[in-house]
Amino acid sequence: MIKRVFHIIAILMLTASATAQVEQPRNILEIGVAGGLNMSQMDMQPKIGQKYLNGLNGGISIRYTSEKYFNMICAAQLEVNFSQRGWEEDFDDQTGNSYKRTLNYIEIPFFAHLAFGKEPRGAQFFINLGPQVGFLLGDEEDYIGSWDIESRPISTQPVYGKSIDKKFEYGIAGGLGLEIKTKAGNFIIEGRYYYGLSDIFNNSKTDDYGRSANNTISARIGYSIPIFNN
């Protein structure tokens, strides 16, 4: 009977130890800044020939790390960024003519931040994934070269001078990156992709476009510091 009790106690102790090793709580709050470049196009129906439009992105972030589960460090990250998106039409006529539409957004992504690597100092590889919303601040059209609207394909003509119908947008964003944690702060490099689920133009059967959503590739560098770590 006594041996059985000792066996049960030993099993409970081993189970508790294993659980503690699997899920290890963290309580870390960090704030940071980041910036970089965007390469953007629009997913349009009917199709418009496009090249990537280059723009800027940058903003602030706050991240809360709650636990380490097995070897995965689990956190939630919220950002507020300024982001330039849009598209450049591909004229493909060797004239040097072009049309650009730059859309300036305030974007707010909310990420699950999953990291693997050393802590509290060292290198961590990470994945960011989650929803993102955006608010259009304004847009700008650039007509470059000597051309007229009627010379362009019928599918592209409605877009010239057309006002943005929907200033609120939403989609999904994800990124892969590397973070180096040091005594002087954390240094971050990340590649990111945003896929828009909403349209910037009205998309009923009587409208010009059935699909008009942002697609953006971003390259970012950043820096963050812990506010508390206990």
Long-range contacts (C-beta under 8 A, 24 or more apart in sequence): 22-69, 22-70, 23-67, 23-68, 23-69, 24-67, 24-68, 24-69, 25-66, 25-67, 26-65, 26-66, 26-67, 26-68, 26-73, 27-65, 27-66, 27-228, 27-229, 27-230, 28-63, 28-64, 28-65, 28-75, 28-226, 28-228, 28-229, 29-62, 29-63, 29-64, 29-65, 29-226, 29-227, 29-228, 29-229, 30-62, 30-63, 30-64, 30-65, 30-186, 30-224, 30-225, 30-226, 30-227, 31-60, 31-61, 31-62, 31-63, 31-224, 31-225, 31-227, 32-60, 32-61, 32-62, 32-63, 32-186, 32-188, 32-222, 32-223, 32-224, 32-225, 33-58, 33-59, 33-60, 33-61, 33-222, 33-223, 33-224, 34-58, 34-59, 34-61, 34-79, 34-81, 34-188, 34-190, 34-220, 34-221, 34-222, 34-223, 35-59, 35-220, 35-221, 35-222, 36-218, 36-219, 36-220, 36-221, 37-218, 37-219, 38-83, 38-84, 38-85, 38-216, 38-217, 38-218, 39-216, 39-217, 39-218, 40-84, 40-85, 40-86, 40-87, 40-214, 40-215, 40-216, 40-217, 41-87, 41-215, 42-86, 42-87, 42-200, 42-212, 42-213, 42-214, 42-215, 43-196, 43-211, 43-212, 43-213, 43-214, 43-215, 44-209, 44-211, 44-212, 45-209, 45-210, 45-211, 45-212, 46-155, 46-209, 46-210, 47-155, 48-87, 48-89, 48-155, 48-156, 48-159, 49-89, 49-90, 49-91, 49-92, 49-156, 50-87, 50-88, 50-89, 50-90, 51-87, 51-88, 51-89, 51-90, 52-88, 52-217, 53-85, 53-86, 53-87, 53-88, 53-100, 53-101, 53-102, 55-83, 55-84, 55-85, 55-86, 55-102, 56-82, 56-83, 56-84, 57-81, 57-82, 57-83, 57-84, 57-218, 57-220, 58-82, 59-107, 61-222, 61-224, 63-113, 63-224, 65-113, 68-119, 71-116, 72-114, 72-115, 72-116, 73-114, 73-115, 73-116, 73-117, 73-119, 73-124, 74-112, 74-113, 74-114, 75-112, 75-113, 75-114, 75-115, 76-110, 76-111, 76-112, 76-113, 77-109, 77-110, 77-111, 77-112, 77-113, 77-128, 78-108, 78-109, 78-110, 78-111, 79-107, 79-108, 79-109, 79-110, 79-111, 80-106, 80-107, 80-108, 81-106, 81-107, 81-108, 81-109, 82-106, 82-107, 83-107, 83-134, 83-216, 83-218, 85-214, 85-216, 86-139, 89-156, 91-147, 95-145, 95-147, 96-144, 96-145, 97-144, 97-145, 97-146, 97-147, 98-142, 98-144, 98-145, 99-141, 99-142, 99-143, 99-144, 99-160, 100-141, 100-142, 100-144, 101-139, 101-140, 101-141, 101-142, 101-159, 102-139, 102-140, 102-142, 103-136, 103-139, 103-164, 103-200, 103-214, 104-136, 104-137, 104-138, 104-139, 104-140, 105-134, 105-135, 105-136, 105-137, 105-169, 106-134, 106-135, 106-137, 107-132, 107-133, 107-134, 107-135, 107-194, 108-132, 108-133, 108-134, 109-173, 111-173, 111-175, 115-179, 117-179, 118-181, 119-181, 120-181, 120-229, 121-181, 121-182, 121-183, 122-180, 122-181, 123-178, 123-179, 123-180, 123-181, 124-178, 124-179, 124-180, 124-181, 125-176, 125-177, 125-178, 125-179, 126-176, 126-177, 126-178, 126-179, 126-190, 127-174, 127-175, 127-176, 128-173, 128-174, 128-175, 128-176, 128-177, 128-190, 128-192, 129-172, 129-173, 129-174, 129-175, 130-172, 130-173, 130-174, 131-170, 131-171, 131-172, 131-173, 132-170, 132-171, 132-172, 132-173, 132-194, 133-168, 133-169, 133-170, 134-168, 134-169, 134-170, 134-171, 134-214, 135-167, 135-168, 136-164, 136-167, 136-168, 136-169, 136-200, 139-164, 158-208, 158-209, 159-208, 159-209, 162-201, 162-208, 164-200, 164-201, 165-199, 165-200, 165-201, 165-202, 166-198, 166-199, 166-200, 166-201, 166-202, 168-198, 169-196, 169-198, 169-200, 169-213, 169-214, 170-196, 170-197, 170-198, 171-195, 171-196, 171-197, 171-198, 171-213, 171-214, 172-197, 175-218, 175-220, 177-220, 185-223, 185-224, 185-225, 186-223, 186-224, 186-225, 186-226, 187-221, 187-222, 187-223, 188-220, 188-221, 188-222, 188-223, 188-224, 189-220, 189-221, 189-222, 190-218, 190-219, 190-220, 190-221, 190-222, 191-217, 191-218, 191-219, 191-220, 192-217, 192-218, 192-219, 192-220, 193-217, 193-218, 194-218
